[in-house]
Amino acid sequence: MILGAHRLRYEPLTAYIAQRPGVVAAVLCALWIVPGLIGRDPWKPDEAFIFGVVHQMLVSGDWTIPALAGEPFLRHPPFYYLTAAVAGTALSPLLPLHDGVRLVNVIYGALTFWLLAKAARELYGEGLGWLAPVLLLSSIGLVFPAHLLVPDNALLTAFAAACYGLALALRRPQAGGLIVGTGIGLAFLAKGTAGAVALALSCAVLPLLAPRFRTKSMAGAALMVVLAALPWLAVWPATLYFSAPQLFGDWLAADLGRYFGSGQVRSDRATFFYYLGVLPWFAWPMLPFAAWSVWHGRKHLSEPAIAIPLVIFLATLIVLSGSHERREILALPMLAPLALLAIPRLSSVPRGGQYAFFWFSIAFFLFFIVAIWFYWVAIEFGVPARLAAHMARMEPGYVPVISIPMMIVAGILTAAWLVFMFNVRRSPERPLLAWAAGATAFWGVLMTLTIGYVDNAKSYREMIGSLVAALPKDHGCIVSVSLGESQRALLHYFGDIVTRRVESGHSPQSCELLFTEGTRERGEMTSPWELVWEGHRAGDGRERYRLYRKTAE
């Protein structure tokens, strides 16, 4: 025991934590999901262009065809954009648009936690339902995506709904089928066919492993799945087809191209076993406990408590591994079944392992929380001088701003975490509760103390403001070369600039102004173009943006 730790022990609090774990889990979820969602600009890569689509949707009023800076952008179906736009519209009187739309993740996060808790109650009993959301928020791979404006958060909600629907179907087949079908539909409208195929494959394979899904009542549940999913799967594609057949073909080709090698997908670094290499850290600390559950219950894999999450996890792993697009964030839906799979054999983990993981959690987060405070003091107060100079060199445009309210919040989170750690009674669930509390405190302290410094590194606001100031009055159109999707989105939002892209077929000579994205060594234009402005983000040593004007000759 740490010297003096007994002074942090408060028996009424200890009893409350032991008696009301559901309330504790809800508080942790709330404290974990909010920090990092507001008080910053859209960050590239994914969040910036996703926000650009939402912004374009609000500007144009077109809710059918997603577009980015005036051009159709059919990387994903529109449901996540739509819900984000509604959130942004509702909150825009109180918050900047980019903060308001990002808060849609609170809704998706709350739904995901709630649905997983319901699934855990159905599979493992009332007393363990709270563990599923605690396990999920503990995942290292979830922290950053859950606080970004990306449709993968809606996809994770869809998988949580499918998990709950399949668990509920054992008791109420029709209701369970309705929820599963809704989950499949939401997965499709959030990210496309991959998630929907993975869930449909899970429903097809599950009866082969679990006899309880081979009854007559399950046939009615299967019919309900189809009926519930059909509107989600048909309405938007049909609307797109009849309104813009060419765009429908482009979307379908890009979506299917993820499996057949066509379309714009990221295939570098890709091997079939890519996700098996990602999961050990991405799904930490759930993965070892889930693996223990499978191994310890290997003679009972047909039990729904293991079969449902195991089949969903394996089906999703196979579908993602077979795709040509492989990125860490795409592994997000696998976290939902893993959170459930880690629960059933938790009590059988050796006591020595539980004790070691508990103290590892304290030591791990204590080190990083102290490190955050140490770096924050260097950034904001300039002490120690050597570290402060190093941090200033990394972000030369950052101006220290000491926020007393944020400092107080971070201090409260740090103190509350320390008190909480020494008021959790010994139990098989204590190590995971300790990790979840540490993850919540770490993320909260990080975002309250350093969000301004990090935002300075990622924001394009000042650079675009400088560009707008340099634009000639009453300028006409602007043609662009090699301009990224994130930059197009932020130019439209911060500068109300929509360029004519050479990549879309426009001639470089069609406008008097030319805007380029390049590097310090690449991207400069020669006659007849004259450099008017050059800029980059503060502290960015690579990117360079240049504005040219066509000369008389």
QUITANOR-V849109 format. One record per pair of residues at least 6 apart in sequence whose ideal C-beta (glycine too) atoms are under 7 Angstrom apart, sorted by the first residue. I is the first residue (numbers start at 1). J is the second residue. Records with the same first field share a line. If there is no record, write none. Layout:
I=J ; J
This chain:
5=422
8=418 ; 419 ; 422
9=422 ; 423
10=423
13=423
14=423 ; 425
17=24 ; 423 ; 424
18=425
21=130
22=130
25=130 ; 133 ; 134
28=134 ; 137 ; 436 ; 437 ; 440
29=113 ; 133 ; 137
31=440 ; 444
32=137 ; 439 ; 440 ; 443
33=106 ; 109 ; 146
34=106
35=443 ; 444 ; 447 ; 448
36=147 ; 443 ; 447 ; 451
37=102 ; 103 ; 105 ; 106 ; 147
38=95 ; 99 ; 102 ; 103
39=451
40=451 ; 455
41=98 ; 455 ; 459 ; 461
42=48 ; 51 ; 98 ; 149 ; 490
43=458
44=458 ; 486
45=486
46=148 ; 150
47=148 ; 149 ; 150
48=486 ; 489 ; 490
49=68 ; 485 ; 486 ; 489
50=149 ; 150 ; 151
51=98 ; 101 ; 149 ; 489
52=68 ; 69 ; 488 ; 489 ; 492 ; 493
53=66 ; 67 ; 68 ; 73 ; 81
54=81 ; 84 ; 85 ; 88 ; 101
55=97 ; 492 ; 493
56=67 ; 68 ; 69
57=63 ; 66 ; 81 ; 85
58=85 ; 88 ; 89
60=67
63=78 ; 82
64=239 ; 240 ; 243
65=72 ; 240 ; 244 ; 247
66=73 ; 74 ; 78 ; 81
67=73
68=485 ; 488 ; 489
69=488 ; 489 ; 492 ; 498
70=498
71=504
72=247
74=247 ; 250 ; 251 ; 254
76=151 ; 191 ; 192
77=188 ; 189 ; 190 ; 192 ; 236
78=236
79=154 ; 189 ; 190
80=151 ; 154 ; 190
83=104
84=101 ; 104 ; 149
85=101
87=100 ; 101 ; 103 ; 104
88=97 ; 100 ; 101
91=100 ; 103
92=100
101=149
102=149
105=146 ; 147 ; 153
108=153 ; 154 ; 157
109=146 ; 153
111=157
112=156 ; 157 ; 160
113=133 ; 136
115=160 ; 161 ; 164
116=132 ; 133 ; 136 ; 160 ; 163 ; 336 ; 339 ; 340
117=129 ; 130 ; 132 ; 133
118=129 ; 164
119=132 ; 163 ; 164 ; 167 ; 340
120=128 ; 129 ; 131 ; 132 ; 340 ; 343
121=129
122=167 ; 168 ; 171
123=167 ; 304 ; 305 ; 308 ; 340
124=305 ; 343 ; 344
128=343
131=343 ; 429
132=339 ; 340 ; 343
134=432 ; 433 ; 436
135=286 ; 339 ; 342 ; 432
136=142 ; 335 ; 339
137=436 ; 439
138=285 ; 286 ; 432 ; 435 ; 436 ; 439
139=283 ; 286 ; 335
140=281 ; 282 ; 284
141=282 ; 283 ; 328 ; 331 ; 332 ; 335
142=332 ; 335
143=443
145=152 ; 153 ; 329 ; 332
146=153
150=329
151=190 ; 191
152=191 ; 329 ; 332
154=186 ; 190
155=187 ; 190 ; 191 ; 195 ; 332 ; 333
156=332 ; 333 ; 335 ; 336
157=186
158=183 ; 186 ; 187 ; 190 ; 195
159=183 ; 187 ; 312 ; 333 ; 336
160=336
161=179 ; 182 ; 183 ; 186
162=180 ; 183 ; 184 ; 199 ; 312
163=308 ; 309 ; 312 ; 336 ; 337 ; 340
164=179
165=176 ; 177 ; 179 ; 180 ; 183
166=176 ; 180 ; 206 ; 308
167=304 ; 308
168=175 ; 176 ; 179
169=176 ; 177 ; 180 ; 218 ; 221
170=212 ; 304
173=217 ; 218 ; 220 ; 221
174=220 ; 221 ; 224
176=221
177=221 ; 222 ; 224 ; 225 ; 228
178=224 ; 228
180=203 ; 225
181=224 ; 225 ; 226 ; 227 ; 228 ; 229
182=228
183=199
184=196 ; 199 ; 200 ; 225 ; 229
185=228 ; 229 ; 231 ; 232 ; 233
186=232
187=195 ; 196 ; 199
188=195 ; 196 ; 232 ; 233
189=232 ; 236
192=255
193=255
194=258 ; 319 ; 320 ; 323
195=333
197=319
198=315 ; 316 ; 319
201=315 ; 319
202=311 ; 312 ; 315
203=225
205=311 ; 315
206=213 ; 307 ; 308 ; 311
207=213 ; 214 ; 218
209=301 ; 302 ; 307 ; 311
210=302 ; 304 ; 307
211=302
212=304
237=248
240=247 ; 248 ; 251
241=248
253=262 ; 263
254=263 ; 264
257=263 ; 265
258=265 ; 323 ; 324 ; 325
259=322 ; 323 ; 324
261=324
265=324 ; 325
266=325 ; 327
267=324
270=324 ; 326
272=321
274=321 ; 326
275=317 ; 320 ; 321 ; 331
278=328 ; 331
279=287 ; 331
280=287
282=328 ; 331
283=334 ; 335 ; 338
285=435
286=338 ; 339 ; 342
287=338
289=342 ; 346
290=338 ; 341 ; 342
292=345 ; 349
293=306 ; 341 ; 342 ; 344 ; 345
294=306 ; 310 ; 341
296=345 ; 348
297=306 ; 344 ; 345
300=306
301=307 ; 310
305=344
306=341 ; 344
309=337 ; 340 ; 341
310=341
312=337
313=334 ; 337 ; 338 ; 341
316=333 ; 334
317=334
320=330 ; 331
346=428 ; 429
347=428
349=428
354=428 ; 430 ; 431
357=431
358=430 ; 431 ; 434
361=431 ; 434 ; 435 ; 438
362=421 ; 434
364=438
365=438 ; 441 ; 442
368=442
369=414 ; 441 ; 442 ; 445
372=445 ; 446 ; 449 ; 450
375=391
376=449 ; 450
377=383
378=384 ; 387 ; 388 ; 391
379=388 ; 391 ; 400 ; 453
380=400 ; 402
382=388
394=539
395=453 ; 456 ; 457 ; 538 ; 539
396=538 ; 539
397=456 ; 538 ; 539
398=453 ; 456 ; 538
401=452
406=448 ; 449
409=448
410=445 ; 448 ; 449
413=441 ; 444 ; 445
414=441 ; 445
417=437 ; 438 ; 441
420=437
421=434 ; 437
424=430 ; 433 ; 434
456=538
457=539
460=487 ; 490 ; 494 ; 537
461=494
462=538
463=535 ; 536 ; 537 ; 545
464=490 ; 491 ; 494 ; 495
465=494
466=535
467=495 ; 533 ; 535 ; 547
468=495
470=532 ; 533 ; 547
475=513
476=511 ; 512
477=500 ; 511
478=497 ; 499 ; 511 ; 513 ; 515
479=499 ; 500 ; 502 ; 506 ; 508 ; 510 ; 511 ; 514
480=499 ; 500 ; 501 ; 502 ; 515 ; 516
481=502 ; 508 ; 514 ; 516
482=516 ; 517 ; 518 ; 523
483=499 ; 501 ; 515 ; 517
484=517
487=517
491=497
492=498
499=515
500=506 ; 510 ; 511
502=508
508=514
512=549 ; 550
513=547 ; 548 ; 549
514=525 ; 529 ; 548
515=547
516=523 ; 525 ; 546
517=523 ; 545
518=544 ; 546
519=542 ; 543 ; 544
520=544
523=544 ; 546
524=546
525=548
527=551
528=550 ; 551 ; 553
529=548 ; 550
530=548 ; 549 ; 551
531=546 ; 548
532=547 ; 548 ; 549
533=547
534=544 ; 546
535=545
536=543 ; 544 ; 545
537=543
